[in-house]
Amino acid sequence: MAATELEPANTERAVVTHVDTAEVPSAAWGWSGEAPRTFKIAGVVVAIILLGMLIGNHKGHVEDIFLIGFAVAILGFIGYDKILSRKPR
């Protein structure tokens, strides 16, 4: 509807959000989502650190199995998420 002299146009922009600021306080300043790229980068860094822990002065290989297992699990979750994000829903 066009603005008239009787009803001036409202030039203020309203912030439209579907998140209640009582539940998510960061929504008040404009950010209330997740950062999937940051989580993926952090996962790769953690997996590299876990694999870096293989270099050490331990004699048993039980630690190696757990370190490799957790690193593979983290990278597996990242790969699974990458595959799911490509498929249209």
C-alpha positions as CSV (number, residue, x, y, z in Angstrom):
1,M,0.0,0.0,0.0
2,A,1.4,3.4,-0.9
3,A,2.0,6.0,1.7
4,T,-0.2,9.0,1.9
5,E,-0.1,12.2,3.9
6,L,-2.6,10.7,6.3
7,E,-0.6,7.5,6.7
8,P,3.1,8.2,6.3
9,A,5.4,5.4,5.2
10,N,7.3,3.6,7.9
11,T,10.9,3.8,6.9
12,E,12.2,1.9,9.9
13,R,13.3,-1.6,9.2
14,A,12.1,-4.2,11.6
15,V,14.4,-7.0,12.6
16,V,12.6,-10.2,11.6
17,T,13.8,-13.2,13.6
18,H,12.2,-16.5,14.4
19,V,14.3,-17.0,17.5
20,D,13.1,-15.9,20.9
21,T,15.7,-13.7,22.6
22,A,14.7,-15.0,26.0
23,E,15.9,-18.5,24.8
24,V,18.9,-17.4,22.7
25,P,20.4,-14.1,24.0
26,S,22.8,-13.8,21.1
27,A,19.8,-13.4,18.7
28,A,19.4,-9.8,20.1
29,W,22.6,-8.7,18.3
30,G,22.0,-10.7,15.1
31,W,23.7,-14.0,15.4
32,S,21.8,-17.1,16.5
33,G,22.9,-19.8,14.2
34,E,25.6,-22.4,14.1
35,A,28.9,-22.2,12.3
36,P,29.2,-25.5,10.4
37,R,32.4,-24.5,8.6
38,T,34.1,-23.6,11.9
39,F,33.0,-26.9,13.4
40,K,34.4,-28.8,10.4
41,I,37.7,-27.0,10.6
42,A,37.9,-27.6,14.3
43,G,37.2,-31.3,13.8
44,V,40.0,-31.6,11.3
45,V,42.4,-29.8,13.6
46,V,41.4,-32.1,16.5
47,A,41.9,-35.2,14.3
48,I,45.3,-34.0,13.3
49,I,46.3,-33.3,16.9
50,L,45.1,-36.8,17.8
51,L,47.2,-38.4,15.1
52,G,50.1,-36.2,16.2
53,M,49.9,-37.9,19.6
54,L,51.0,-41.2,18.0
55,I,54.5,-39.8,18.1
56,G,55.7,-40.5,21.6
57,N,57.5,-42.7,24.1
58,H,54.7,-45.2,24.8
59,K,55.4,-48.9,24.3
60,G,51.9,-50.3,24.0
61,H,49.7,-50.0,21.0
62,V,46.3,-49.7,22.9
63,E,46.7,-45.9,22.9
64,D,47.4,-45.9,19.2
65,I,44.2,-47.8,18.5
66,F,42.1,-45.4,20.5
67,L,43.8,-42.3,19.0
68,I,43.4,-43.6,15.4
69,G,39.8,-44.7,16.1
70,F,38.8,-41.3,17.5
71,A,40.5,-39.4,14.6
72,V,38.8,-41.7,12.0
73,A,35.4,-41.2,13.8
74,I,35.7,-37.4,13.8
75,L,36.7,-37.4,10.1
76,G,33.9,-39.8,9.3
77,F,31.4,-37.5,10.9
78,I,32.7,-34.6,8.9
79,G,32.6,-36.6,5.7
80,Y,29.1,-37.9,6.4
81,D,27.9,-34.3,7.1
82,K,29.5,-33.2,3.8
83,I,27.7,-35.9,1.9
84,L,24.4,-35.0,3.5
85,S,24.8,-31.3,2.9
86,R,25.1,-31.9,-0.9
87,K,21.8,-33.9,-1.2
88,P,18.6,-31.8,-1.7
89,R,16.0,-32.4,1.0
